[in-house]
Amino acid sequence: RRGLTPAAPAVLEIAKYQAELAREKQHAEFYDAYRTLGRLQTFVWINTKGFQKIMKKYDKRQNLRGTGRELGPEFEHRLEKEAFCSGKLEVLTELFKSRRPGSVVRMRGGGNNGPVSRQQHIQLLTGNANPELAEEIAARVGVPLTPAKIGRFADGEIDIQILENVRNADVYIIQPTCPPVNDSLMELLLCASAVRRAAAS
C-alpha cells in the first residue's frame, strides 16, 4: 500500500503557507495601488477646483461677468477634455475595483503547533447620505467600498442588500446623519443590522 512519506505533510504545509503569503502580497499590492489612485483623484479634483476659482476671480476682476465674454466657461470646457478630467480616471477606478482580489485572509499568531487565527481586511460600507464623502474616504484609506444596494420598497421601507461576503470582516459604515436626519439614521441602523446578520465581526 502506498502512502505519504513522513516529509509529505511538512511539504504540503510549506506549500500552503507560501500560497497564503502570495495571496496576501497580491492583496497588499492591490490596496497600495488603489490608495495611490485615490491620491491622484484627490490631486486632480483639488487642482481642477482651484483653476475654476481662479478663472472666476479673473472674470470678476476684469469686469467680464455678464458680458458674454467670460473666459471661465471656455476654460472649463477645455479642462473637461483633458485626460484626467474627461471621466477616464473614473472609468479606470471602476475597472480597477472590478479586479479586486477575493477575500484574502491574513494568518496571525501561532507557532509550529500553536493555534492560528484568520483575520480579514477591513471593509467599508456607505449609505445614501453622502456617497461622495465615502468615496473620498475609501480613496484615502485605500480600501474600495463594499458593493451594496440601498433603495426602497414600493411602500417606502428601506431595502438593503450587501453584495459581497462580509463574514468575519471588520466593517466600517460611513453614513452621516445629515438631513433628512430620520432617513439617514434609519439607513445607518439598518446597515449595522444587515452586516451583523451577515456575520461581520
BELSULMO-V161682 format. One record per residue. SS is DSSP state (A for helix, B for strand, O for the rest). OMEGA is omega in whole degrees, 0 to 359 (NA if undefined). D_CENTER is the distance of its C-alpha to the mean C-alpha in whole Angstrom. Layout:
ss-><SS	SS>
omega-><OMEGA	OMEGA>
d_center-><D_CENTER	D_CENTER>
This chain:
ss-><O	O	O	O	O	O	O	A	A	A	A	A	A	A	A	A	A	A	A	A	A	A	A	A	A	A	A	A	A	A	A	A	A	A	A	A	A	A	A	A	A	A	A	A	A	A	A	A	A	A	A	A	A	A	A	A	A	A	A	A	A	O	O	O	O	O	O	O	O	O	O	A	A	A	A	A	A	A	A	A	O	O	O	O	O	O	O	A	A	A	A	A	A	A	A	A	A	A	O	O	O	O	O	O	B	B	B	B	O	O	O	O	O	O	O	O	B	B	B	B	O	O	B	B	B	B	O	O	O	O	A	A	A	A	A	A	A	A	A	A	A	O	O	O	B	O	O	B	B	B	B	B	O	O	O	O	O	B	B	B	B	B	O	O	O	O	O	O	O	O	B	B	B	B	O	O	O	O	O	O	A	A	A	A	A	A	A	A	A	A	A	A	A	A	A	A	A	O	O	O	O>
omega-><180	179	179	175	181	182	185	179	179	179	179	179	179	180	179	180	179	178	178	178	179	178	179	178	178	179	181	179	179	182	177	179	179	178	178	178	177	177	177	177	179	179	180	181	181	181	178	178	179	179	179	178	179	181	177	178	178	179	181	182	180	179	181	182	178	181	184	180	180	179	182	181	179	179	179	178	177	182	181	181	179	186	185	184	185	182	181	180	178	178	179	179	179	177	180	180	180	179	179	179	178	182	181	182	177	177	184	174	176	173	179	183	184	180	180	178	182	185	180	171	178	175	181	180	181	173	183	185	182	181	179	177	180	178	180	178	180	180	180	181	182	180	179	178	177	181	179	175	179	182	182	173	182	180	178	180	183	180	182	177	176	190	179	181	179	182	178	180	173	185	176	182	179	184	176	178	179	180	354	189	182	181	181	181	179	176	179	181	180	175	178	179	181	181	177	179	176	173	173	182	NA>
d_center-><53	51	48	45	47	46	43	41	39	38	37	35	34	33	32	29	28	28	26	23	23	22	19	18	19	17	14	14	15	12	9	12	12	8	9	12	11	9	13	14	13	14	17	18	17	19	22	22	23	25	27	27	29	31	33	33	35	37	38	39	41	43	44	42	40	42	44	42	42	38	36	33	32	34	31	28	29	30	26	25	26	25	22	19	20	21	18	18	15	13	14	14	10	10	12	11	8	11	12	10	13	14	14	16	18	19	23	25	28	31	34	36	37	35	32	28	25	22	19	15	12	10	8	7	8	10	13	15	16	14	11	11	11	8	6	8	8	4	6	9	8	7	4	2	3	7	9	12	15	16	20	23	26	29	31	28	27	23	21	18	17	14	14	13	15	14	18	18	15	14	12	11	12	11	14	17	20	21	24	25	24	26	23	20	22	22	19	18	21	20	17	18	21	19	17	20	22	19	20	17	19>
